[in-house]
Amino acid sequence: MNVSLSGEQSTSTMSTEIYILKRIESHCLEMDSLNTECKTKAPKQMSQRLPRFMRRRASSHNPKRVPKSVRQLMQNRGNQSDKPLVGDRSRKKKKKHINQRKHELSVRRRNERTDRTVLHVWFAKRFQMKMYFNRITPMKNCTKNERILYHNSKQDFTSAIPLEQNFMRQERERD
């Protein structure tokens, strides 16, 4: 409290002290409310706790699209929400031996073609093949390695160029 020279209390200083106390209290309350708001809360939905690349799977309400470690939590969440979870779907089991047989037949059919050399296969994987004069010839490079081939050819490092020349030689020998 401030006392004037005459010994009386000054009302002007008292009122400012009261305002300052009220202001400090209001600041403290505001700081507390900000602290409670800024605390990191766990997300309510389990799908929000997953990494971003899995969230779309989790939000599909299909437990089979989610990792096993999270499935139980997702099913518990499903009981709380209004959307029903998709149950176990009855699917026909693929017969493994049938698929293996199909694969073996396709490999055998490919291997029966004697006109397909190793070089032809190499070019067929990397180039567009066109039929010219009853011969399949590589026309356009489909892989993005033209810059590397050009750079290597400038440095006398010709690993791909002999392959092309060898391929053309084989084509000429067939004729």
C-alpha positions in Angstrom: 0.0 0.0 0.0 1.2 3.4 -0.8 0.9 6.1 1.8 1.0 9.7 0.9 2.9 12.4 2.8 -0.1 13.2 4.9 -0.3 9.5 6.0 -3.4 8.7 4.0 -3.7 5.9 1.5 -3.7 6.8 -2.1 -6.7 5.5 -4.0 -5.1 5.8 -7.4 -2.3 3.4 -6.6 -4.6 0.9 -4.9 -6.8 0.6 -8.0 -3.8 0.0 -10.2 -2.6 -2.8 -7.9 -6.0 -4.5 -8.1 -6.1 -4.3 -11.9 -2.6 -5.7 -12.1 -3.5 -8.7 -9.8 -6.6 -9.4 -11.9 -4.6 -9.2 -15.0 -2.0 -11.6 -13.8 -4.7 -14.0 -12.7 -6.4 -13.9 -16.1 -3.0 -14.4 -17.8 -2.4 -17.5 -15.6 -5.8 -18.9 -16.5 -5.2 -18.3 -20.2 -1.8 -20.0 -19.9 -3.4 -23.0 -18.2 -6.0 -23.3 -20.9 -3.4 -23.0 -23.6 -1.3 -25.7 -22.0 -4.3 -28.1 -21.8 -5.2 -27.5 -25.4 -1.6 -27.9 -26.6 -1.0 -31.3 -24.9 -0.6 -34.0 -27.6 -3.7 -36.1 -27.5 -3.9 -39.6 -28.9 -6.2 -39.7 -31.9 -9.6 -41.1 -31.2 -9.7 -43.4 -34.3 -7.4 -46.3 -34.6 -7.0 -45.5 -38.3 -5.5 -42.2 -37.4 -2.8 -43.8 -35.3 -1.5 -45.8 -38.3 1.2 -44.4 -40.6 -0.2 -42.4 -43.5 0.3 -45.0 -46.1 -1.9 -47.5 -44.2 -4.7 -45.1 -43.2 -6.7 -45.6 -46.4 -6.7 -49.4 -45.8 -7.8 -48.9 -42.3 -10.6 -46.6 -43.1 -12.1 -49.2 -45.5 -13.6 -51.1 -42.5 -12.1 -54.3 -43.8 -10.0 -55.9 -41.1 -8.1 -58.1 -43.6 -6.5 -55.1 -45.2 -4.9 -54.1 -41.9 -1.8 -55.7 -40.3 -2.5 -58.4 -37.8 -1.1 -56.4 -34.9 -3.8 -53.7 -35.5 -6.7 -55.9 -36.4 -8.0 -56.5 -32.9 -7.9 -52.8 -32.1 -9.7 -52.1 -35.4 -12.4 -54.6 -34.5 -13.0 -53.1 -31.1 -13.3 -49.7 -32.8 -15.8 -51.2 -35.2 -18.1 -52.3 -32.4 -18.2 -48.7 -31.2 -18.9 -47.1 -34.6 -22.2 -47.3 -36.4 -20.7 -48.9 -39.5 -20.6 -52.7 -39.4 -17.3 -54.3 -40.2 -17.0 -56.6 -43.2 -16.7 -60.2 -41.8 -14.6 -63.0 -43.2 -15.4 -63.3 -46.8 -15.7 -66.8 -48.2 -13.3 -67.0 -51.1 -12.5 -69.9 -53.3 -9.1 -71.2 -52.6 -6.9 -71.1 -55.6 -5.5 -74.4 -56.5 -1.8 -74.0 -56.4 -1.1 -77.0 -58.7 -3.3 -75.6 -61.4 -1.5 -72.3 -61.4 1.9 -74.1 -61.5 0.8 -76.2 -64.4 -0.3 -73.1 -66.4 3.0 -71.5 -65.7 5.0 -74.6 -66.8 3.0 -74.8 -70.0 3.6 -71.2 -70.8 7.4 -71.6 -70.1 7.5 -74.8 -72.3 5.6 -73.0 -75.1 8.1 -70.1 -75.0 11.1 -72.5 -75.0 9.8 -74.4 -78.0 10.4 -71.4 -80.2 13.9 -72.1 -81.5 14.1 -68.8 -83.4 14.3 -66.9 -80.1 17.9 -66.6 -79.1 19.3 -65.2 -75.9 20.1 -62.0 -77.7 16.6 -61.8 -79.1 15.2 -62.2 -75.6 17.5 -59.5 -74.3 16.4 -57.1 -77.0 12.7 -58.0 -76.6 12.9 -57.0 -73.0 14.4 -53.6 -73.7 13.3 -52.6 -77.2 10.1 -52.3 -79.2 10.3 -55.1 -81.7 8.7 -54.6 -85.2 8.3 -57.1 -88.1 10.3 -56.0 -91.2 10.8 -58.3 -94.1 9.6 -61.3 -92.1 12.2 -60.6 -89.4 11.6 -59.2 -86.0 14.0 -56.2 -85.5 14.5 -53.9 -82.5 13.3 -50.4 -83.3 12.9 -48.2 -80.3 14.6 -48.4 -76.9 12.0 -48.6 -74.2 14.3 -48.4 -71.3 15.6 -45.0 -70.1 19.3 -45.8 -70.7 20.0 -43.9 -73.9 22.1 -41.3 -72.2 24.2 -44.0 -70.5 24.7 -45.8 -73.8 25.7 -42.6 -75.4 28.1 -41.7 -72.6 29.7 -45.2 -72.6 30.1 -45.2 -76.4 32.0 -41.8 -76.1 34.4 -43.4 -73.6 35.1 -46.4 -75.8 33.1 -48.5 -73.3 31.0 -50.4 -75.8 29.1 -53.0 -73.9 25.7 -52.5 -75.6 26.9 -51.7 -79.1 28.6 -55.1 -79.7 25.3 -56.7 -78.6 23.5 -54.8 -81.3 26.1 -55.7 -83.9 26.1 -59.3 -82.8 22.3 -59.4 -83.1 22.4 -58.0 -86.6 25.1 -60.5 -87.6 22.9 -63.3 -86.5 20.0 -61.9 -88.5 22.2 -61.8 -91.6 23.4 -65.3 -91.1 19.9 -66.6 -91.0 19.2 -65.2 -94.5 
